[in-house]
């Protein structure tokens, strides 16, 4: 079976198994999602959500973040880890959005990538979740693990995995592919002790026999 046919069948089976698929990050507007996604790097979505509740009570929107005191903001986001770098990037991104993009998070991949702390994963999540556009597929640890187990990519570098997935996955599924694999990776195809016995795509997995 050709890889794009396998990928399409995988998506259909996973959608039937996990019908609700969206980011687990909480947000009310594009900037809150951008902030939450930066905070979730090398952390968890749950931690990012908790931190965002506090900072967006304290700081009012993009302007409040842009005017934040760096040291104080670092303390505010400390639980997310790598707080010094994340604080600098979030405050700098807020200022750039205000000055260069008139206070609105940009809708294009190149413009998003020009913001500090925003890589392709973050940009793809914003584009797919907020603007419902697909210029790529966000690759995180769950997508890396599951796509390799399914034989959709043999690479370990996220940029190369994304290119493999963009070739293998029909474009009509790009918007939801990250969320499907993330939710499936958390629920079934776990890093340790995957639940292959209840896996709806076991027959499509090239490595299932390694995980009895």
Secondary structure, DSSP 8 states (H G I E B T S, - for coil): --HHHHHHHHHHHHHHH------SS--SSHHHHHHHHHHHTTS-HHHHHHHHHHHHHHS-HHHHHHT--HHHHHHHTGGGSSHHHHHHHHHHHHHHHHHHSTTS--SSHHHHHTSTT--HHHHHHHHHHTS---SS----HHHHHHHHHTTS----SHHHHHHHHHHHS-GGGHHHHHHHHHHHHHHTS-SSS--GGG-TTGGG-TTGGG--
